[in-house]
Amino acid sequence: MGRGEHDGLPDVRDGLTRLERVVLWQLGVLSEELRGRNVPTAMLYGRVVEHVNVSVGELQAALVRLGARNDR
């Protein structure tokens, strides 16, 4: 899927960008598949790029904005 002209703009309903919305959606899907275990970033990236053209750095920045943390 290509990048839309307005993909980086926050949605007026909740302030999420398209990337952030896809990240949250895929985190939920993967969390269920992994039965609540932590979702590896590489696995999440693979799922997200199926829906949004994004670099690893952009994904990491989105995760930081969403409050993701590393509990190692």
C-alpha positions in Angstrom: 0.0 0.0 0.0 1.3 3.4 -0.8 1.5 6.4 1.4 -1.4 8.7 1.3 -1.1 12.4 1.3 -2.7 12.7 4.8 -1.3 9.6 6.5 0.9 11.6 8.9 -2.0 13.8 10.1 -3.7 13.0 13.4 -7.3 11.9 13.1 -9.7 14.4 14.7 -11.5 11.7 16.6 -8.6 10.5 18.7 -5.4 12.2 17.6 -3.9 9.0 16.2 -2.1 8.9 12.8 -2.8 6.0 10.4 0.5 4.5 11.4 -0.3 4.6 15.1 -3.7 3.1 14.5 -2.2 0.2 12.5 0.5 -0.3 15.2 -2.1 -0.5 17.9 -4.3 -2.9 15.9 -1.4 -5.2 15.1 -0.2 -5.1 18.7 -3.6 -6.4 19.7 -3.6 -9.1 17.1 -0.1 -10.3 17.9 -0.7 -10.1 21.7 -3.6 -12.5 21.3 -1.6 -14.8 19.0 1.3 -14.8 21.5 -1.2 -15.3 24.4 -0.2 -12.1 26.2 3.6 -12.5 25.9 5.6 -9.4 24.8 5.5 -8.7 21.1 8.9 -8.5 19.4 9.4 -5.3 17.5 10.7 -7.2 14.5 7.5 -9.2 14.4 5.4 -6.1 14.8 7.3 -4.4 12.0 6.6 -7.2 9.6 2.9 -7.0 10.3 2.8 -3.2 10.1 4.6 -2.9 6.8 1.9 -5.1 5.2 -0.4 -2.1 5.7 1.7 1.0 5.8 5.0 1.9 4.0 7.1 2.8 7.1 10.8 2.6 8.0 12.1 0.9 11.2 12.9 4.4 12.6 9.4 5.6 11.9 7.9 2.6 13.6 10.2 3.1 16.7 9.2 6.8 16.9 5.5 5.8 16.7 6.0 3.2 19.5 7.7 5.9 21.7 4.8 8.3 21.0 2.3 5.6 22.0 4.2 5.0 25.3 5.8 1.6 24.5 8.6 0.6 26.8 11.1 -2.2 27.0 10.6 -4.2 30.2 13.6 -6.4 29.9 
